[in-house]
Every structure is written in C-alpha cells, then in structure tokens.
C-alpha cells in the first residue's frame, strides 16, 4: 500500500479514474479539495474546524457545515455554549463541560478493566485524551492567559503541533502513567479553569495575550478560553465515538 508523509507535496495533484477506497487521511490539509463524480458511500470525515469563520463544506452544492454544527449541539447538550462571551456565560459553559465529562468518566468506570487504555484504530485512548486535555489547559490557560514560565505538567499528552513548533517534548514524562494519576491531574486542571472563571471580569476577557503556537499573533483572553472549550467538546466527541466502538466489540 502506498504511503505519503510530510515530505510529499501533493498540493494541486489531480486524481482521475483512481481508486481511493479505504484510503486514510490523518492531519491532512484537504481545504479546497474538489471531487467530481465521486463515490463517497461510507465515507467518514472528521473536520474539527468545519464551522470556522468563512469556511464552507459543500456536498452537491449545499453547505452542510451549519447542519453538522446544529446536530452536534443537539447530541451534546451544553456544546452550544462554547462561544459564550461574558463571565456568567463562560461559567455556565464550563459547568456543562464538567457535567458532561463526569458522566463520561463514570461510564468508563463501569466498563471492563483496562478500557481507559484501549486505542481504537490508532487514535488516543481515553486516558491519553484526558492527558491531552491537561496539556491543552496548560497551553491555553497557564501558558497563554496566566503566562506561567513552565506551564506544563509532565503527565500531559503533547500533540503533533506542539513538537512541530520546535518545543521540547522532554517536559512530558515518558511511559504510561497510572490511570488514577491521570484522573487526579485532570481534576486539578478542571478546577483551575473553574477557579479562573469564578473571578474573571469583562475587562480581563478583553486583555491581549500571545498565541502560544504563533507568538506574533495576538489573542484575547476570551479567545484563549474559547479554545479550551473547543478542545473539551471536540475531544469529548472523539472519546464517546471510540467508547461506542469498544462497547460494540469492534475495537
């Protein structure tokens, strides 16, 4: 099977009368891709940035992005609050996040032993997802908003973006930490966000910060908090998807 990686430049490539059935695209930039006369039966597309400002996703000439967003809001109560713009709204949005993850963590606790470390199709396990959310909170709250010099807890799970930006991955502990330890650190980070939102003011939200991945671009404190909320809901969606697969015995 042919494999293509970061060093392969396929921008502007033309695929005509080719068979791409079963192909898998991971962290691939497919923006602007045009497919004509394409058989997409059974296709499974996951695009976290589907509803970013100005973006469209056309299927047979219809922009389906708003429909997808509305359906996800229906499936995940509380998700619609992720763009709250005032302190009270943000506090309510975070309370919804906490309730959602509490229920999902309880679901995992009721599943067979070892479930937190099961990976589905090469994706992060449930434990790794919680570890990544620790890292995301450390990035966007501790590093960006609070400007902590050494913001990262070693239990965090870095993503490809962190390492590709030249950051030192050695700040994160190697190996597989105990799940109870992951839960404990995750609970600390959840409380950090809750405590920050408890006292945040409209003036605080308007404060300017540096984007942790691209310091030359300014962010507001509000936009940093929105990123945390986006991370929470997107990774919850992934986690639930994979838990459903595990429970169905298809992992």
Order of alpha helices (4+ residues) and beta strands (2+ residues): beta-beta-alpha-alpha-alpha-alpha-alpha-alpha-beta-beta-alpha
